[in-house]
Amino acid sequence: MMIKVLFIAPYPAMAVLIDECKTDAEDLDVTVKTGNLGSAIPLAKRAEQDGFDVIISRGGTAKLIEEVTNLPVIDIHVSGYDMLRVLTLANEFPGKKAIVGFSNITLGAETITDILEFPIEVFTVERAEEVGPIIKDLKDQGYSVIMGDVVTVHNADRYGMEGILIQSGREAIFDAFQRTRTIYSFYQKKQTEIELMKTMLETAASDFVVIDSDGGIVYEQWKTISSSLIDLTELPDDGSLNSQGVITVGDDMYKVKPSVLTNGGRKYYLYSFSKLEQSMDESLIRVEHVSQLPLIIQESAQMKSCISSIGENVKKFKWALIGESGTGKGLIARYIHYVKHGGNGLFAVERARDFLENSEADEDIKTIYLQGIDALDSSEQQRLQQVADYHCSIGINIIFSVQSASEGVFDPNVARIYLPPLRKRNGDIRALAAYLIADSNQRFGTSPIKIKEEALDLLEKYHWPGNVAELKAVLHDAAAAEKGYVLSTEVIGAMLELKISDELSIPDDFLQGTLEEIEKKIILKVMEQEDGNQTRVANRLNINRSTLWRKLKN
């Protein structure tokens, strides 16, 4: 196989020698150009586009070229023969002598001058800009002969000194040709491996992006998603790279599977995207990634018992979370999901009836949290149990949210977790208040960072019909109203008094009409407070659901 080589010679004499040597390298298609340092950069930038496989140059020019091309660059060595030739020649010159150049020249020069005891000083530079000032200083010190690369000779001429070019001979050029073959073979092997990896990535995911640790895009492929719709800031952060997330792209939801790649001591992040396979209207289901164990306040014996019950039933796949509205069933559902899966797999929130109509779940969903069980009739609830049993048999957790033990689908395989109302877990109010005040401060920038003891007493004495959800709303509103750093008794007291007066107020016309009409008004008012949940309404009024249904129909 012919290797196409661009040989950038830093001085014209080398170009002539290369033309002579390349006739013996039949496997190399060598094109020779002359260019030194900056003048070589345009040649190198076009090389890949022009179809070259390898670039050969020397010293500082080779270093500059490496920074502007993806092609392998071979740096011509200055051989011992080359150095001996120039040192023997210069040794016959009168006056003080020095070598100034890049390390490819000076390392070998120091060894030879030491061994042969030539009175020649050696100076190594990192950048071409250093050469001029060094030569000026050497002239001031009485040096008359300067040896080095092209840039060294030019500066020597500039200051009126004798400049001797250290040239590369045939041995160095043939050595460069041999290293070209070796490196090109290695480069081709690596390129084949890279193409194979790209093909594997393309097979594994049609849409993906690889990002380096600085946030720069290393490689990307988009086949089904427009890259302009992807906001990289929505991707999972480094803390959850072993997990999975969900993002919205346009009108669709996509799963994001992140992986950490390590190469050359550097970390890279691979994000692959695949559409969430959900046949139902995606507005009816919420899919999310639970990246960490939810914080559960459990200072009270009631909540400790609740969390303990979860641990005792952790091997089960079907769960019923039983508790009033606002007791935190959604938070407990996410807690169960994380305890069982450690953050792997997706968590879905769905309405029970929608689940029945579209019961096929995406393969990455590991937990389905179902709400609205009370809205199903008995035949639908029976069918729901069958569908739930199927999902549990394939390893998906089904968690029902219900108001009372009389609701939903219960059998011996269901893990029943009872969530106490806030009025029965009074010992948690202090810790909940501290957490919710801090949450408001972090999320909304509110001022308070603590609560007065007297204000806390008021919270503990209130009966909280809306449970933790109501406590959260009160504390967030109070934090927004409070201007100081301590949540005052006055602000909390005013809010609780307003809530109590609202609960006790009765409209002027509420008690007008017949007993049956007043009863109907009471039922409708409770229905409004319970968001139309007939089971909760029946429980509050201490009647069964069939009686409630009959009274509503009258």
N, C-alpha and C positions, 0 to 999 in steps of 0.2 A: 504494500500500500504506500503510495506516494504521500509524503508529509510536506505540506505547503508552508515554507518558512520565509518570514520577513526578517532580513538581516540589516539592522540599522547601524552603519559604521560611523563612529564619532569623528573620523578623519579620512580624507580621500585615499591615502596610501593603503589603509586597511581594506577599502572597497576593492582595490586592484588585487590584493592578496586573496580576498574571499573568492573573487571570480576565478582565480587559478585553482583554489582548493575545492570548489564545489563540483568540479568535473569528476572528482573521485568519490563523490557522494551521490550515487545513482538513485538512491531511495528518497533523496531530498530535492524538492523543487524550490530552489533558493532565489529570492528576489532581493537585490542589494540596493539600499538607499543610504545616502549620507545625511547625517543630522546629529547635532550634539546638543545635549541638555534640552532646553525649551523648544528648539527647532525640531526635535524628534517627536514631540507630543502629537502634533496633527497627524503624522504618519502612523503612530501607534493607535490613535483613536479610530482611524479608518480601517485598520488591519482586519478586525473581525468582520466588518461589513464586506471587505474585499475578499473574504474567504480564506484568510491565512489561519493556520493551526497553531503556530508558535512564533514568538518574536525573539531574536537574539540581539543583544547589544552589550555595552560595557560600562562599568563603573557608575558614576552619577547619572548618566543617561538611562541605564537599565533601571535604576531606582525610581526615577521619575516616571518611566513608562509603566512600571508595575501599578502605579496609583491611578492610571487612566484606562486600563484595559482589563478584561476578564480572561484574556488568553495567558497561557503560561509564558513567562519571560526567563530566558537563559542569560545569565551574566557571564561574559567571557572572563576567564581567569587570566591574570598576568602570570605566566609560568616562570619557573626558576631560570630557564634559559633566557627569557625576555629580560628579566631583571639583571642577570649577569652581564648580558650584552651592554645594557645602558650604563651600568655601574663601572664596567671595565672602560668604556668609552669616556665617561665623565671623570674617572680617576686620573686621566692624563691631563685634564684641564687645570690650569692654575687657579688659585683663589679658593675661598670658602664655598662649599657646595651643600645643597639641601634637597630633600624630596618632599613635595607637598601634594597630597592627593587623598582620595577616598581609601577606605580600608582595604579594598580589593588590591590596591597597589602597595600601601604602606606596610601591611602585615608581613608580607614576604620580604620587603626591602629591609626591615629592621633585623630580621634573622640573618640575611646575607651580609649586611654591613657589620654586624657584630662578629660573625664567624671570620670574615676576611679582614676585619679591623680597618675598614675604609673610614676615613674621617668625614663622614657624611651624616648630617642631622636629618631626622625624619619627622614630619608633621602630618597628623591625620585630621581631616575635616569631615563634617557631617553634611554640610550644605555648600553649594558652589559659591554662595555669597561670602563665605569665610576665607576664600582663597586670596582675594585681593589684599585685604588688610594684613594677612600673614606675610605675603611677599613684600609689601611695603616695609613692614618691620624688619624683615630679613635684609633688605637693601640698606636700611639705616644701620644695621649691625655689621655691614661689610661683606655680605654674601654676594657672589657674582654669578654663580651657576645654579639654576633651579630645574629640577627634573619633575615630571608628573604627566598628568593627562592633558587633554586639549585646553581645558579652561586654565590650567596652571601655566602652560606655555604662552597663552594669550596674555595673561597678566604679567608674566616675566617680560615679554616684549614691551608691554605698556610702560613698565618702569625702567626700561633700558637695560635689562639683564639678559644673560644668555639662557634661553629656555631649551631644554632637551625633552622631546616627547618620548615617553615610555610606550613603545609599540608592542602589540601582540603578534607573535610569530605564527608559523604554520601549526606548531604543536598546540597552541591555545585554541586556534580555530577548529582543528580536528577534534579536540577535546569537547568544544562547544557542540559540534555536530553529534558526537556520541551521546552527550547528555540530553540533547534534543530528542534523540530516539527513545532514550529511557524515560524521560519525563512525559513525552507525548503518549507513550504506551500506558503509563500510569494514569495520565489525564483521561485518556479514552476509556480506560476501565472505570474510573470514577464517574465519568459522564454517563456511561452505560448504566451504572448503579443509580445515578440520579434520575435518569429517564425511567428506570424501572420503578423507583420510589414514586415518581410523579404518576405513573400509570396505576400503581397500587392505590394512591390517594384518590385518583379520579374514579377508580372502581369502587372504593369505599364510600365516597361522597361526591355528588355532582357539584356541590357548592362548598367551598372552604377557603380559609385564609390562614396564612402563617405569619405571625407577628413576632418581631424580636423584642428583647427586654426593654428597648427604648420606645416601643410603640410603633416602630416602622414596619411597613408591609414587606415581607421577604418574598412571598409567593402567594398567588391567589388564583382561584378559578370560579367563575360564576356561569352556570348553565341555565338554572331555572329562576334565579333571583337577580334583580338588577342591583349591582354593587352600590349604586347611588342611594339605595333605600336602606343600606345597612349603617347603623350608627354604632361605631366600635365602642363607644362609651357605655352601651347597653350590655356588652358582653360580660360574662362572669369575671369577677376580679381574681387576682392571684390566690386569694384565700379560699376560693371554691373551685379551683381548677381540676379537682378530682371528681367534680359533680357535674350536673347537667342543668341547663337553664332553658327558659322559653322567652322568645322575643316576638314582637309583632312587626311584620314587614308588610306594609300596605294594609290589605284587608285580611291577610292570612297570619297564622301563628306558626312559628318555626322552632323546632328543638335545636339547641346549641350543645354540641358535645365537645368539650375542651380536652386537650391533652398537652402534656409538657414534653418537649423534645430537647435533648441536650446534645450539643455538638461543639467540639473544640473548647469545652469549658463554659460555653455560653448557653443560656436557656432561650428556647423559642416556644411560642404558644400556638398550637394548631386548633382552630375552631372549625368544626364541620357542621353544616346546616342541613336539616331535613324537615319537610313539612309535617306538621302535626296531623296524623291520620285520624280525623274525626269527621264522620259523615254529616253530623247534625250541624245546625247553625251554630257557629262558634260563639255567638253572643249568649248562648244558653249554657256554656260550660267555661269554667275558669281553670286553666292549667298553670301550675307554678312549680318553682324549684324551692324546696325548703332547705336553705343552705346551712342552717345551724339549729341546734336544739332550742326550741322556744322556751323562754323564761316563764316558769310557773311559780307564782307566789304560793307557798304552802306552809305558812307559820301556824295555821289552825290545824286542829286534829282532823277536821272534816276533809280538808284538802290533802293532808298527808295520807288519809285513808284512800282517797280517790287515786292519787298517784301510785300508792302501793298496789291497788287493785289492777292498775295497768300493768305493772311488773309481773303480777301473778298470772296474767292472761296473755302475755306478750306473744306466745306461740299461736294464738288464735288468729283467724283471718276475718271473722265477722264480728263487728262491734256495734253496740248501741250506746250512744251518749245521751243520758237522760237528765234533763234539767230545764229550768225555766229559761225564757228568752233573756239573753244578756249575761248568762253565767259563764260564757267562754268556751262553748262546745267546739267552735272552729279552731281555737288555739289548742285545745286538748287533742283534736283530730290530727293537727300538724305535729304535735308532740308524739303521738303514737306512731305516725309515719316515720319520723326521724329515729325514734328508738328502734324501730324494726329494720330500717333501711340505711341508717347512718348518713342520710343526705343523698343517697343514690336513688335514681328513679324519680318520676314526676308525681305531683299531688294534684288531684282534680276535684273541683267543687261542682256539683251538678244537682239539678232538681230531679226528684224521684221519678216524676212522670216522663220527663225528657229522657231519662236513663232507660226507662222501659221501651220507649219508642225507638231509641238508637243506642242499643246496649253494647255495641262493639267498641272496645277501648283501644287506644294506641298502645303499641307494644312496650313503650317506655313508661306508661302510667302504672305505678305500683300501689297507689291508694286512691280510692274514690270515696269522697265524702258526700253523702246524699241528704238533701233537705226536702221538706215538704211531704213527709210520709203521711201526715194527717189528711192531705188533700186527696189521697187515693181511697177508692172504695175497697171492700173486702176482697173482691176478686182480683183487683189490681195489686193489692198487698200480697196476696197469695202468689201471684205471678212474679212479683218483685223478689220474693224469697227464692224462687227457682232460679231466676237470673243471677241473684247474688251468690247462690251456692255454686253456680257454674264459674263465676269469676274467682271465687275463693279457691276452687279446685285447681285453677291455673296460676295460683300464687298472688292474686290481687287482693288487697285488703278492701273490704267494704265497711264503711262506717256510717251508721244511721244517726241522724240528729232527731231526737224526739222530745216531747214535752213531759210525757209521763210513761210509766211502765206499761200502761194499757195500750199505747200506740205502737205501730210498726210491726215488724215481723220478728217474733221472738221464738227461739227454739233452744234446745240445750247447748248448741254450738255457739250461741251468741255471747260475747263477753259484755256484760252489763256494767257500765261505769256511771255512777250517780254523781252528778255535779251539784254541790249544795248551793242554795241561793246565798247571796251576800249577807243577808240578815242572819244566817246560821253559821257564818264563818267570820264573825266579828274580829277575831284575832288576826286576820289578814289585812284589815283596812289600813293600818299604819304603814305596812310594807308596800301595799298597793298605792297608797297616796304618794309615798316617796318616789316610787317608780314612775307614776303618771306625771308628777311634777317635773321630774328629770326628762321624761319623754317630751313633754311640751317645750321645755327649755331647748332641747336638742333639735327638735323638728321645726319649731315656730319662732325660736329666739325670744320666748317670754322671759320676764325678769326673775320671778320667784325660784328659789332653789331649795326652800324648805317650807314647813307649815307650822304655825303656832300650835301649842298643846291644846289651847282652848278651842281652836278651830277643828283640831283633830277629834276632840270630844264630841263636837257637833256631828261630824261625819259618822262617828261610831254609834251615836244615838238615833240617827235617821234609819228608816226601815228599808230603803232602797228597793222599791218595786221593780225598777229596771235593772237591778243587779250591777255587775261590774261595768257593763256598758254605760249605765247611767252615771256611775261614779266617775268614769273616764270623761264623759261629757261635762259634768259639773266642774271637775278639776281643770280641764283645759279651758273652759270659759272663765273660771275664776283666775287662772294664771294670766289670761289675756287682759282681764280687768285690773289686776293688781299691778301697781307701779313700782312697789318696793321689791326687795329680795326675799321677803318672808310673807307667805300667804296668810292674810290676816283673818281674825275671827269675824270682823265686820263684813268682808267680802263673801266669805263662806256662808255666814248667817243669813245675809240678804238673799243669796241664791236659794238656800234651802227653804226659807220662809215663802218665797215666791212659788216654789214647787208645791209646798204643803197647801198654800191658799188655792192654787189651781186645782189640786186634787179634791179640796173640800167645797169649792164653789159649785153652786147649783143654779142654772139659768132660771129666770123668773117663770118661764112657761113650762119648765121641765115637769112639774107636779100637777099640771093642769090636764084634765081629761079623765076618762074612766080608768079603773085599776088595770084593765087589760092594756090600755094605751100607754099608761105610765110604765108598765112592765116591759112593753115593747121598746120604749125609749131607753130604758136601762140596758136592755139586751143590746141594742144597737150601739150605745155608748161604749159598753164593754167590748163589743166587736171591733169598734174603732181603735180602742186602746191596745187590743191584742192582734192588730193587723189582719183581722178576718179569720184568725185561727180558731175554728169552732171547738176543738178539743180543749184549748186553754180557756175559752169562754165558758164552756160547760163546767170545767173544774172550778173556776172562780165563783160561778153561780150555784155550784153544788147540785147540778142536775145532769142527767145523761145526755148524750148527743142526740138521741132520737127525740127527746122532749124539746131540746133546743131547736132542732130542725122544724118540729111541728109549730112551735111558737113563732118562729120566723116566717113560716108560711101563712100564718093567720093574718 
